[in-house]
Amino acid sequence: MITGPATKECSTLLAVAALALLVAGTARAHAAASLSGLADPTRPYAAGSGGTGLVLQSTLVSPLERIAVINGRTFTLGDRVGGAEIVGIRPYGVVLRRAGRQTVLPLLPTLNIERRSDDILPSAAKR
């Protein structure tokens, strides 16, 4: 058995390393717990379904075709989804007609930007 100052230093280093691992593990668990309430930014916007349960995930609008992806399925003009007929496919929304009424299923949420008195804009942005 080898003893002496080198052995004590080695024991101290091992203790410090073990403590560092414990602290890092605790910090990681705390970070994961605090982030668990955040929404996944890559998930499709669902609040625009208007209570229909329909989620517009993507649109393709070109001179040759118009395609919408709703709830993971592909649709074109005239197709029926959720009891409604698709009467328009736009870059940022799909027009649905049900029982003679038209509604728009948006691709993105509507943003309401409110200006506050404490908003500070750089002088270049004020021009």
A tleap script that builds the chain and sets N, CA, C and O, in Angstrom:
source leaprc.protein.ff14SB
mol = sequence {
  NMET ILE THR GLY PRO ALA THR LYS GLU CYS
  SER THR LEU LEU ALA VAL ALA ALA LEU ALA
  LEU LEU VAL ALA GLY THR ALA ARG ALA HIE
  ALA ALA ALA SER LEU SER GLY LEU ALA ASP
  PRO THR ARG PRO TYR ALA ALA GLY SER GLY
  GLY THR GLY LEU VAL LEU GLN SER THR LEU
  VAL SER PRO LEU GLU ARG ILE ALA VAL ILE
  ASN GLY ARG THR PHE THR LEU GLY ASP ARG
  VAL GLY GLY ALA GLU ILE VAL GLY ILE ARG
  PRO TYR GLY VAL VAL LEU ARG ARG ALA GLY
  ARG GLN THR VAL LEU PRO LEU LEU PRO THR
  LEU ASN ILE GLU ARG ARG SER ASP ASP ILE
  LEU PRO SER ALA ALA LYS CARG
}
set mol.1.N position { 0.844 -1.167 0.000 }
set mol.1.CA position { 0.000 0.000 0.000 }
set mol.1.C position { 0.894 1.237 0.000 }
set mol.1.O position { 1.858 1.325 0.761 }
set mol.2.N position { 0.557 2.189 -0.868 }
set mol.2.CA position { 1.345 3.415 -0.978 }
set mol.2.C position { 0.619 4.506 -0.225 }
set mol.2.O position { -0.581 4.708 -0.409 }
set mol.3.N position { 1.347 5.209 0.621 }
set mol.3.CA position { 0.779 6.324 1.369 }
set mol.3.C position { 1.700 7.513 1.244 }
set mol.3.O position { 2.844 7.391 0.805 }
set mol.4.N position { 1.190 8.660 1.632 }
set mol.4.CA position { 2.008 9.854 1.590 }
set mol.4.C position { 1.221 11.025 1.046 }
set mol.4.O position { 0.008 10.921 0.865 }
set mol.5.N position { 1.902 12.167 0.775 }
set mol.5.CA position { 1.224 13.377 0.308 }
set mol.5.C position { 0.529 13.191 -1.037 }
set mol.5.O position { -0.538 13.763 -1.258 }
set mol.6.N position { 1.112 12.403 -1.940 }
set mol.6.CA position { 0.500 12.205 -3.259 }
set mol.6.C position { -0.837 11.500 -3.135 }
set mol.6.O position { -1.781 11.818 -3.858 }
set mol.7.N position { -0.921 10.547 -2.224 }
set mol.7.CA position { -2.163 9.816 -2.021 }
set mol.7.C position { -3.242 10.736 -1.465 }
set mol.7.O position { -4.403 10.647 -1.866 }
set mol.8.N position { -2.866 11.618 -0.543 }
set mol.8.CA position { -3.833 12.571 0.018 }
set mol.8.C position { -4.338 13.526 -1.055 }
set mol.8.O position { -5.533 13.816 -1.108 }
set mol.9.N position { -3.442 14.022 -1.916 }
set mol.9.CA position { -3.844 14.927 -2.998 }
set mol.9.C position { -4.798 14.223 -3.954 }
set mol.9.O position { -5.787 14.800 -4.406 }
set mol.10.N position { -4.487 12.985 -4.247 }
set mol.10.CA position { -5.336 12.199 -5.152 }
set mol.10.C position { -6.728 12.013 -4.534 }
set mol.10.O position { -7.736 12.144 -5.229 }
set mol.11.N position { -6.784 11.713 -3.252 }
set mol.11.CA position { -8.068 11.542 -2.561 }
set mol.11.C position { -8.857 12.840 -2.571 }
set mol.11.O position { -10.071 12.832 -2.776 }
set mol.12.N position { -8.165 13.966 -2.349 }
set mol.12.CA position { -8.828 15.264 -2.365 }
set mol.12.C position { -9.372 15.570 -3.751 }
set mol.12.O position { -10.500 16.048 -3.879 }
set mol.13.N position { -8.594 15.304 -4.783 }
set mol.13.CA position { -9.048 15.535 -6.159 }
set mol.13.C position { -10.260 14.679 -6.493 }
set mol.13.O position { -11.195 15.151 -7.141 }
set mol.14.N position { -10.251 13.425 -6.056 }
set mol.14.CA position { -11.402 12.544 -6.301 }
set mol.14.C position { -12.646 13.064 -5.582 }
set mol.14.O position { -13.745 13.016 -6.136 }
set mol.15.N position { -12.486 13.554 -4.370 }
set mol.15.CA position { -13.619 14.092 -3.618 }
set mol.15.C position { -14.176 15.338 -4.299 }
set mol.15.O position { -15.391 15.511 -4.394 }
set mol.16.N position { -13.271 16.213 -4.777 }
set mol.16.CA position { -13.703 17.425 -5.473 }
set mol.16.C position { -14.412 17.064 -6.772 }
set mol.16.O position { -15.431 17.666 -7.110 }
set mol.17.N position { -13.884 16.092 -7.496 }
set mol.17.CA position { -14.509 15.662 -8.754 }
set mol.17.C position { -15.892 15.079 -8.494 }
set mol.17.O position { -16.833 15.360 -9.237 }
set mol.18.N position { -16.023 14.278 -7.454 }
set mol.18.CA position { -17.322 13.690 -7.120 }
set mol.18.C position { -18.328 14.775 -6.746 }
set mol.18.O position { -19.492 14.709 -7.141 }
set mol.19.N position { -17.883 15.766 -5.991 }
set mol.19.CA position { -18.748 16.872 -5.620 }
set mol.19.C position { -19.167 17.678 -6.856 }
set mol.19.O position { -20.321 18.092 -6.963 }
set mol.20.N position { -18.240 17.897 -7.778 }
set mol.20.CA position { -18.547 18.630 -9.012 }
set mol.20.C position { -19.594 17.881 -9.837 }
set mol.20.O position { -20.503 18.496 -10.394 }
set mol.21.N position { -19.467 16.576 -9.914 }
set mol.21.CA position { -20.454 15.768 -10.652 }
set mol.21.C position { -21.826 15.850 -9.990 }
set mol.21.O position { -22.849 15.935 -10.670 }
set mol.22.N position { -21.839 15.824 -8.677 }
set mol.22.CA position { -23.102 15.918 -7.954 }
set mol.22.C position { -23.773 17.268 -8.199 }
set mol.22.O position { -24.976 17.335 -8.450 }
set mol.23.N position { -22.983 18.343 -8.123 }
set mol.23.CA position { -23.524 19.686 -8.355 }
set mol.23.C position { -24.014 19.820 -9.800 }
set mol.23.O position { -25.083 20.381 -10.041 }
set mol.24.N position { -23.238 19.307 -10.760 }
set mol.24.CA position { -23.636 19.389 -12.167 }
set mol.24.C position { -24.925 18.615 -12.412 }
set mol.24.O position { -25.797 19.088 -13.140 }
set mol.25.N position { -25.059 17.446 -11.823 }
set mol.25.CA position { -26.278 16.652 -11.980 }
set mol.25.C position { -27.490 17.349 -11.404 }
set mol.25.O position { -28.572 17.325 -11.991 }
set mol.26.N position { -27.303 17.978 -10.234 }
set mol.26.CA position { -28.404 18.715 -9.606 }
set mol.26.C position { -28.795 19.917 -10.456 }
set mol.26.O position { -29.981 20.192 -10.635 }
set mol.27.N position { -27.798 20.638 -10.984 }
set mol.27.CA position { -28.083 21.806 -11.828 }
set mol.27.C position { -28.808 21.391 -13.098 }
set mol.27.O position { -29.724 22.082 -13.546 }
set mol.28.N position { -28.407 20.273 -13.679 }
set mol.28.CA position { -29.048 19.795 -14.910 }
set mol.28.C position { -30.501 19.417 -14.646 }
set mol.28.O position { -31.387 19.742 -15.436 }
set mol.29.N position { -30.739 18.728 -13.534 }
set mol.29.CA position { -32.108 18.343 -13.193 }
set mol.29.C position { -32.969 19.579 -12.948 }
set mol.29.O position { -34.128 19.624 -13.362 }
set mol.30.N position { -32.403 20.583 -12.274 }
set mol.30.CA position { -33.142 21.823 -12.016 }
set mol.30.C position { -33.445 22.549 -13.328 }
set mol.30.O position { -34.552 23.055 -13.514 }
set mol.31.N position { -32.471 22.604 -14.235 }
set mol.31.CA position { -32.681 23.263 -15.527 }
set mol.31.C position { -33.763 22.549 -16.328 }
set mol.31.O position { -34.618 23.193 -16.935 }
set mol.32.N position { -33.725 21.228 -16.328 }
set mol.32.CA position { -34.735 20.458 -17.067 }
set mol.32.C position { -36.119 20.702 -16.492 }
set mol.32.O position { -37.090 20.820 -17.239 }
set mol.33.N position { -36.218 20.780 -15.172 }
set mol.33.CA position { -37.516 21.021 -14.535 }
set mol.33.C position { -38.031 22.416 -14.864 }
set mol.33.O position { -39.229 22.597 -15.081 }
set mol.34.N position { -37.141 23.405 -14.902 }
set mol.34.CA position { -37.597 24.763 -15.176 }
set mol.34.C position { -37.949 24.953 -16.646 }
set mol.34.O position { -38.738 25.842 -16.965 }
set mol.35.N position { -37.400 24.159 -17.544 }
set mol.35.CA position { -37.702 24.272 -18.970 }
set mol.35.C position { -38.904 23.429 -19.383 }
set mol.35.O position { -39.412 23.577 -20.495 }
set mol.36.N position { -39.362 22.547 -18.498 }
set mol.36.CA position { -40.436 21.630 -18.870 }
set mol.36.C position { -41.742 22.342 -19.205 }
set mol.36.O position { -42.573 21.783 -19.920 }
set mol.37.N position { -41.944 23.563 -18.706 }
set mol.37.CA position { -43.170 24.294 -18.993 }
set mol.37.C position { -43.151 25.054 -20.306 }
set mol.37.O position { -44.167 25.632 -20.691 }
set mol.38.N position { -42.020 25.069 -21.006 }
set mol.38.CA position { -41.924 25.805 -22.266 }
set mol.38.C position { -42.510 25.002 -23.411 }
set mol.38.O position { -42.405 23.776 -23.449 }
set mol.39.N position { -43.126 25.706 -24.338 }
set mol.39.CA position { -43.688 25.055 -25.517 }
set mol.39.C position { -42.584 24.760 -26.531 }
set mol.39.O position { -41.591 25.483 -26.615 }
set mol.40.N position { -42.772 23.703 -27.286 }
set mol.40.CA position { -41.822 23.331 -28.328 }
set mol.40.C position { -42.033 24.264 -29.513 }
set mol.40.O position { -43.107 24.245 -30.115 }
set mol.41.N position { -41.028 25.094 -29.872 }
set mol.41.CA position { -41.217 26.055 -30.964 }
set mol.41.C position { -41.333 25.413 -32.340 }
set mol.41.O position { -41.691 26.091 -33.303 }
set mol.42.N position { -41.039 24.125 -32.453 }
set mol.42.CA position { -41.121 23.461 -33.754 }
set mol.42.C position { -42.483 22.818 -33.991 }
set mol.42.O position { -42.761 22.339 -35.090 }
set mol.43.N position { -43.330 22.805 -32.971 }
set mol.43.CA position { -44.658 22.211 -33.143 }
set mol.43.C position { -45.549 23.161 -33.937 }
set mol.43.O position { -45.424 24.378 -33.800 }
set mol.44.N position { -46.445 22.626 -34.764 }
set mol.44.CA position { -47.353 23.494 -35.525 }
set mol.44.C position { -48.258 24.287 -34.597 }
set mol.44.O position { -48.595 23.833 -33.504 }
set mol.45.N position { -48.647 25.469 -35.040 }
set mol.45.CA position { -49.536 26.319 -34.265 }
set mol.45.C position { -50.916 25.690 -34.237 }
set mol.45.O position { -51.490 25.412 -35.289 }
set mol.46.N position { -51.457 25.462 -33.047 }
set mol.46.CA position { -52.741 24.779 -32.929 }
set mol.46.C position { -53.880 25.691 -32.513 }
set mol.46.O position { -55.042 25.338 -32.714 }
set mol.47.N position { -53.591 26.838 -31.947 }
set mol.47.CA position { -54.659 27.687 -31.431 }
set mol.47.C position { -55.516 28.286 -32.543 }
set mol.47.O position { -56.617 28.764 -32.269 }
set mol.48.N position { -55.050 28.275 -33.767 }
set mol.48.CA position { -55.803 28.848 -34.880 }
set mol.48.C position { -56.890 27.944 -35.415 }
set mol.48.O position { -57.523 28.268 -36.419 }
set mol.49.N position { -57.116 26.832 -34.772 }
set mol.49.CA position { -58.108 25.891 -35.272 }
set mol.49.C position { -59.530 26.399 -35.091 }
set mol.49.O position { -60.462 25.864 -35.692 }
set mol.50.N position { -59.707 27.434 -34.260 }
set mol.50.CA position { -61.037 28.006 -34.080 }
set mol.50.C position { -62.029 27.028 -33.492 }
set mol.50.O position { -63.230 27.153 -33.731 }
set mol.51.N position { -61.558 26.060 -32.731 }
set mol.51.CA position { -62.437 25.089 -32.112 }
set mol.51.C position { -62.846 23.961 -33.032 }
set mol.51.O position { -63.628 23.101 -32.629 }
set mol.52.N position { -62.342 23.936 -34.258 }
set mol.52.CA position { -62.723 22.887 -35.202 }
set mol.52.C position { -61.863 21.649 -35.058 }
set mol.52.O position { -62.191 20.600 -35.613 }
set mol.53.N position { -60.767 21.753 -34.321 }
set mol.53.CA position { -59.847 20.626 -34.206 }
set mol.53.C position { -58.931 20.514 -35.410 }
set mol.53.O position { -58.147 19.569 -35.499 }
set mol.54.N position { -59.013 21.455 -36.336 }
set mol.54.CA position { -58.182 21.431 -37.536 }
set mol.54.C position { -56.954 22.296 -37.320 }
set mol.54.O position { -57.053 23.411 -36.809 }
set mol.55.N position { -55.792 21.780 -37.709 }
set mol.55.CA position { -54.543 22.519 -37.585 }
set mol.55.C position { -53.894 22.585 -38.960 }
set mol.55.O position { -53.507 21.563 -39.526 }
set mol.56.N position { -53.780 23.793 -39.489 }
set mol.56.CA position { -53.099 24.003 -40.765 }
set mol.56.C position { -51.607 24.000 -40.491 }
set mol.56.O position { -51.106 24.838 -39.741 }
set mol.57.N position { -50.898 23.059 -41.098 }
set mol.57.CA position { -49.475 22.902 -40.839 }
set mol.57.C position { -48.597 23.476 -41.937 }
set mol.57.O position { -47.462 23.876 -41.677 }
set mol.58.N position { -49.108 23.522 -43.160 }
set mol.58.CA position { -48.303 24.011 -44.268 }
set mol.58.C position { -49.196 24.299 -45.466 }
set mol.58.O position { -50.276 23.726 -45.608 }
set mol.59.N position { -48.719 25.204 -46.331 }
set mol.59.CA position { -49.393 25.437 -47.603 }
set mol.59.C position { -48.337 25.515 -48.701 }
set mol.59.O position { -47.197 25.910 -48.459 }
set mol.60.N position { -48.732 25.137 -49.895 }
set mol.60.CA position { -47.896 25.291 -51.085 }
set mol.60.C position { -48.765 25.989 -52.111 }
set mol.60.O position { -49.790 25.458 -52.540 }
set mol.61.N position { -48.352 27.179 -52.500 }
set mol.61.CA position { -49.109 27.959 -53.474 }
set mol.61.C position { -48.169 28.277 -54.620 }
set mol.61.O position { -47.176 28.984 -54.447 }
set mol.62.N position { -48.494 27.740 -55.808 }
set mol.62.CA position { -47.691 28.001 -57.002 }
set mol.62.C position { -48.647 28.251 -58.162 }
set mol.62.O position { -49.852 28.042 -58.026 }
set mol.63.N position { -48.124 28.695 -59.296 }
set mol.63.CA position { -49.008 28.901 -60.451 }
set mol.63.C position { -49.678 27.609 -60.925 }
set mol.63.O position { -50.729 27.656 -61.564 }
set mol.64.N position { -49.078 26.455 -60.616 }
set mol.64.CA position { -49.610 25.186 -61.101 }
set mol.64.C position { -50.518 24.469 -60.112 }
set mol.64.O position { -51.405 23.720 -60.521 }
set mol.65.N position { -50.306 24.690 -58.805 }
set mol.65.CA position { -51.116 23.965 -57.826 }
set mol.65.C position { -51.180 24.688 -56.487 }
set mol.65.O position { -50.361 25.552 -56.173 }
set mol.66.N position { -52.185 24.299 -55.715 }
set mol.66.CA position { -52.356 24.803 -54.358 }
set mol.66.C position { -52.631 23.601 -53.468 }
set mol.66.O position { -53.575 22.843 -53.691 }
set mol.67.N position { -51.784 23.444 -52.454 }
set mol.67.CA position { -51.877 22.288 -51.563 }
set mol.67.C position { -51.839 22.787 -50.125 }
set mol.67.O position { -51.113 23.728 -49.803 }
set mol.68.N position { -52.631 22.144 -49.260 }
set mol.68.CA position { -52.620 22.450 -47.832 }
set mol.68.C position { -52.412 21.155 -47.055 }
set mol.68.O position { -52.956 20.109 -47.412 }
set mol.69.N position { -51.624 21.238 -45.997 }
set mol.69.CA position { -51.451 20.101 -45.096 }
set mol.69.C position { -52.188 20.449 -43.808 }
set mol.69.O position { -51.808 21.367 -43.082 }
set mol.70.N position { -53.248 19.697 -43.546 }
set mol.70.CA position { -54.094 19.913 -42.375 }
set mol.70.C position { -54.120 18.622 -41.574 }
set mol.70.O position { -54.446 17.558 -42.100 }
set mol.71.N position { -53.775 18.724 -40.302 }
set mol.71.CA position { -53.737 17.549 -39.418 }
set mol.71.C position { -52.934 16.401 -40.030 }
set mol.71.O position { -53.296 15.234 -39.881 }
set mol.72.N position { -51.847 16.737 -40.715 }
set mol.72.CA position { -50.953 15.719 -41.262 }
set mol.72.C position { -51.383 15.114 -42.585 }
set mol.72.O position { -50.696 14.232 -43.101 }
set mol.73.N position { -52.508 15.564 -43.154 }
set mol.73.CA position { -52.987 15.046 -44.433 }
set mol.73.C position { -52.950 16.145 -45.482 }
set mol.73.O position { -53.102 17.323 -45.161 }
set mol.74.N position { -52.750 15.760 -46.732 }
set mol.74.CA position { -52.646 16.707 -47.841 }
set mol.74.C position { -54.004 16.902 -48.502 }
set mol.74.O position { -54.717 15.936 -48.774 }
set mol.75.N position { -54.360 18.175 -48.762 }
set mol.75.CA position { -55.637 18.521 -49.382 }
set mol.75.C position { -55.416 19.523 -50.505 }
set mol.75.O position { -54.438 20.271 -50.511 }
set mol.76.N position { -56.359 19.522 -51.469 }
set mol.76.CA position { -56.355 20.507 -52.548 }
set mol.76.C position { -57.733 21.184 -52.580 }
set mol.76.O position { -58.634 20.823 -51.822 }
set mol.77.N position { -57.874 22.167 -53.468 }
set mol.77.CA position { -59.156 22.874 -53.597 }
set mol.77.C position { -60.294 21.896 -53.881 }
set mol.77.O position { -60.153 20.988 -54.700 }
set mol.78.N position { -61.402 22.087 -53.208 }
set mol.78.CA position { -62.579 21.241 -53.410 }
set mol.78.C position { -62.641 20.048 -52.478 }
set mol.78.O position { -63.702 19.441 -52.332 }
set mol.79.N position { -61.525 19.691 -51.837 }
set mol.79.CA position { -61.536 18.579 -50.877 }
set mol.79.C position { -62.341 18.966 -49.646 }
set mol.79.O position { -62.531 20.147 -49.355 }
set mol.80.N position { -62.812 17.951 -48.927 }
set mol.80.CA position { -63.547 18.176 -47.693 }
set mol.80.C position { -62.692 17.733 -46.509 }
set mol.80.O position { -62.037 16.691 -46.540 }
set mol.81.N position { -62.721 18.562 -45.463 }
set mol.81.CA position { -61.987 18.250 -44.239 }
set mol.81.C position { -62.821 18.723 -43.052 }
set mol.81.O position { -63.267 19.870 -43.018 }
set mol.82.N position { -63.025 17.849 -42.094 }
set mol.82.CA position { -63.786 18.224 -40.903 }
set mol.82.C position { -65.179 18.727 -41.204 }
set mol.82.O position { -65.681 19.597 -40.492 }
set mol.83.N position { -65.820 18.208 -42.235 }
set mol.83.CA position { -67.171 18.637 -42.586 }
set mol.83.C position { -67.237 19.932 -43.370 }
set mol.83.O position { -68.327 20.443 -43.629 }
set mol.84.N position { -66.083 20.474 -43.755 }
set mol.84.CA position { -66.055 21.734 -44.515 }
set mol.84.C position { -65.356 21.500 -45.851 }
set mol.84.O position { -64.522 20.605 -45.990 }
set mol.85.N position { -65.718 22.329 -46.830 }
set mol.85.CA position { -65.079 22.261 -48.149 }
set mol.85.C position { -63.970 23.301 -48.218 }
set mol.85.O position { -64.142 24.433 -47.765 }
set mol.86.N position { -62.836 22.915 -48.785 }
set mol.86.CA position { -61.736 23.853 -48.981 }
set mol.86.C position { -62.019 24.643 -50.247 }
set mol.86.O position { -62.012 24.090 -51.346 }
set mol.87.N position { -62.270 25.954 -50.089 }
set mol.87.CA position { -62.599 26.801 -51.237 }
set mol.87.C position { -61.473 27.762 -51.583 }
set mol.87.O position { -61.542 28.453 -52.599 }
set mol.88.N position { -60.432 27.816 -50.748 }
set mol.88.CA position { -59.297 28.676 -51.045 }
set mol.88.C position { -58.066 28.243 -50.266 }
set mol.88.O position { -58.144 27.912 -49.083 }
set mol.89.N position { -56.939 28.250 -50.945 }
set mol.89.CA position { -55.663 27.966 -50.287 }
set mol.89.C position { -54.752 29.141 -50.568 }
set mol.89.O position { -54.399 29.413 -51.716 }
set mol.90.N position { -54.380 29.826 -49.517 }
set mol.90.CA position { -53.529 31.013 -49.605 }
set mol.90.C position { -52.181 30.700 -48.963 }
set mol.90.O position { -52.041 29.677 -48.292 }
set mol.91.N position { -51.196 31.560 -49.160 }
set mol.91.CA position { -49.888 31.301 -48.544 }
set mol.91.C position { -49.945 31.158 -47.022 }
set mol.91.O position { -49.181 30.380 -46.452 }
set mol.92.N position { -50.832 31.890 -46.361 }
set mol.92.CA position { -50.859 31.863 -44.899 }
set mol.92.C position { -52.201 31.456 -44.317 }
set mol.92.O position { -52.494 31.769 -43.164 }
set mol.93.N position { -53.019 30.763 -45.097 }
set mol.93.CA position { -54.300 30.322 -44.573 }
set mol.93.C position { -55.108 29.558 -45.596 }
set mol.93.O position { -54.832 29.602 -46.795 }
set mol.94.N position { -56.117 28.854 -45.097 }
set mol.94.CA position { -57.021 28.080 -45.943 }
set mol.94.C position { -58.434 28.571 -45.678 }
set mol.94.O position { -58.840 28.732 -44.527 }
set mol.95.N position { -59.186 28.809 -46.758 }
set mol.95.CA position { -60.573 29.255 -46.636 }
set mol.95.C position { -61.465 28.022 -46.681 }
set mol.95.O position { -61.421 27.235 -47.626 }
set mol.96.N position { -62.278 27.874 -45.630 }
set mol.96.CA position { -63.191 26.738 -45.514 }
set mol.96.C position { -64.627 27.238 -45.608 }
set mol.96.O position { -64.947 28.318 -45.112 }
set mol.97.N position { -65.501 26.443 -46.251 }
set mol.97.CA position { -66.921 26.787 -46.310 }
set mol.97.C position { -67.714 25.629 -45.714 }
set mol.97.O position { -67.601 24.476 -46.130 }
set mol.98.N position { -68.518 25.989 -44.724 }
set mol.98.CA position { -69.366 24.998 -44.062 }
set mol.98.C position { -70.721 25.626 -43.834 }
set mol.98.O position { -70.824 26.697 -43.236 }
set mol.99.N position { -71.752 24.968 -44.303 }
set mol.99.CA position { -73.136 25.453 -44.132 }
set mol.99.C position { -73.292 26.890 -44.621 }
set mol.99.O position { -73.966 27.700 -43.984 }
set mol.100.N position { -72.664 27.204 -45.758 }
set mol.100.CA position { -72.804 28.526 -46.350 }
set mol.100.C position { -71.948 29.616 -45.719 }
set mol.100.O position { -71.960 30.754 -46.188 }
set mol.101.N position { -71.208 29.289 -44.670 }
set mol.101.CA position { -70.352 30.286 -44.004 }
set mol.101.C position { -68.888 29.978 -44.291 }
set mol.101.O position { -68.468 28.821 -44.289 }
set mol.102.N position { -68.125 31.030 -44.538 }
set mol.102.CA position { -66.695 30.864 -44.797 }
set mol.102.C position { -65.888 31.286 -43.576 }
set mol.102.O position { -66.184 32.285 -42.920 }
set mol.103.N position { -64.861 30.494 -43.296 }
set mol.103.CA position { -63.918 30.830 -42.232 }
set mol.103.C position { -62.513 30.599 -42.764 }
set mol.103.O position { -62.312 29.844 -43.716 }
set mol.104.N position { -61.545 31.258 -42.139 }
set mol.104.CA position { -60.145 31.090 -42.535 }
set mol.104.C position { -59.416 30.334 -41.436 }
set mol.104.O position { -59.466 30.710 -40.265 }
set mol.105.N position { -58.747 29.275 -41.825 }
set mol.105.CA position { -57.892 28.511 -40.928 }
set mol.105.C position { -56.479 29.056 -41.115 }
set mol.105.O position { -55.858 28.806 -42.148 }
set mol.106.N position { -55.954 29.803 -40.124 }
set mol.106.CA position { -54.658 30.464 -40.318 }
set mol.106.C position { -53.481 29.517 -40.141 }
set mol.106.O position { -53.543 28.558 -39.372 }
set mol.107.N position { -52.414 29.803 -40.865 }
set mol.107.CA position { -51.179 29.030 -40.720 }
set mol.107.C position { -50.420 29.478 -39.488 }
set mol.107.O position { -49.830 28.658 -38.784 }
set mol.108.N position { -50.431 30.772 -39.223 }
set mol.108.CA position { -49.704 31.343 -38.090 }
set mol.108.C position { -50.662 32.116 -37.201 }
set mol.108.O position { -51.722 32.548 -37.655 }
set mol.109.N position { -50.298 32.290 -35.944 }
set mol.109.CA position { -51.172 33.066 -35.065 }
set mol.109.C position { -51.159 34.534 -35.451 }
set mol.109.O position { -50.193 35.024 -36.036 }
set mol.110.N position { -52.225 35.221 -35.124 }
set mol.110.CA position { -52.271 36.660 -35.312 }
set mol.110.C position { -51.519 37.298 -34.155 }
set mol.110.O position { -51.799 37.013 -32.991 }
set mol.111.N position { -50.579 38.149 -34.475 }
set mol.111.CA position { -49.796 38.797 -33.438 }
set mol.111.C position { -50.378 40.162 -33.127 }
set mol.111.O position { -50.597 40.970 -34.029 }
set mol.112.N position { -50.623 40.413 -31.880 }
set mol.112.CA position { -51.086 41.725 -31.426 }
set mol.112.C position { -49.905 42.411 -30.760 }
set mol.112.O position { -49.492 42.026 -29.665 }
set mol.113.N position { -49.363 43.423 -31.419 }
set mol.113.CA position { -48.209 44.130 -30.884 }
set mol.113.C position { -48.698 45.385 -30.198 }
set mol.113.O position { -49.338 46.238 -30.812 }
set mol.114.N position { -48.389 45.487 -28.926 }
set mol.114.CA position { -48.778 46.656 -28.153 }
set mol.114.C position { -47.541 47.490 -27.877 }
set mol.114.O position { -46.507 46.958 -27.471 }
set mol.115.N position { -47.640 48.774 -28.092 }
set mol.115.CA position { -46.548 49.692 -27.781 }
set mol.115.C position { -46.740 50.186 -26.357 }
set mol.115.O position { -47.834 50.587 -25.959 }
set mol.116.N position { -45.656 50.147 -25.603 }
set mol.116.CA position { -45.682 50.664 -24.242 }
set mol.116.C position { -44.839 51.921 -24.187 }
set mol.116.O position { -43.962 52.133 -25.024 }
set mol.117.N position { -45.109 52.746 -23.203 }
set mol.117.CA position { -44.365 53.991 -23.089 }
set mol.117.C position { -42.902 53.754 -22.753 }
set mol.117.O position { -42.060 54.617 -23.003 }
set mol.118.N position { -42.585 52.574 -22.179 }
set mol.118.CA position { -41.196 52.315 -21.827 }
set mol.118.C position { -40.428 51.577 -22.933 }
set mol.118.O position { -39.275 51.193 -22.737 }
set mol.119.N position { -41.069 51.378 -24.096 }
set mol.119.CA position { -40.348 50.790 -25.236 }
set mol.119.C position { -39.290 51.768 -25.710 }
set mol.119.O position { -39.565 52.952 -25.902 }
set mol.120.N position { -38.108 51.277 -25.892 }
set mol.120.CA position { -37.015 52.124 -26.349 }
set mol.120.C position { -36.584 51.644 -27.719 }
set mol.120.O position { -36.185 50.492 -27.888 }
set mol.121.N position { -36.666 52.531 -28.694 }
set mol.121.CA position { -36.247 52.199 -30.043 }
set mol.121.C position { -34.955 52.945 -30.362 }
set mol.121.O position { -34.795 54.102 -29.975 }
set mol.122.N position { -34.032 52.287 -31.066 }
set mol.122.CA position { -32.826 53.008 -31.494 }
set mol.122.C position { -33.229 54.160 -32.408 }
set mol.122.O position { -34.253 54.095 -33.088 }
set mol.123.N position { -32.424 55.205 -32.417 }
set mol.123.CA position { -32.762 56.391 -33.197 }
set mol.123.C position { -32.907 56.068 -34.676 }
set mol.123.O position { -33.694 56.717 -35.366 }
set mol.124.N position { -32.166 55.077 -35.186 }
set mol.124.CA position { -32.283 54.707 -36.601 }
set mol.124.C position { -33.645 54.107 -36.902 }
set mol.124.O position { -34.166 54.275 -38.004 }
set mol.125.N position { -34.228 53.407 -35.935 }
set mol.125.CA position { -35.538 52.776 -36.147 }
set mol.125.C position { -36.662 53.798 -36.095 }
set mol.125.O position { -37.744 53.532 -36.618 }
set mol.126.N position { -36.448 54.950 -35.489 }
set mol.126.CA position { -37.509 55.959 -35.357 }
set mol.126.C position { -37.682 56.777 -36.623 }
set mol.126.O position { -38.695 57.461 -36.772 }
set mol.127.N position { -36.738 56.727 -37.526 }
set mol.127.CA position { -36.802 57.541 -38.752 }
set mol.127.C position { -37.836 57.049 -39.701 }
set mol.127.O position { -38.013 57.625 -40.774 }
savepdb mol mol.pdb
quit
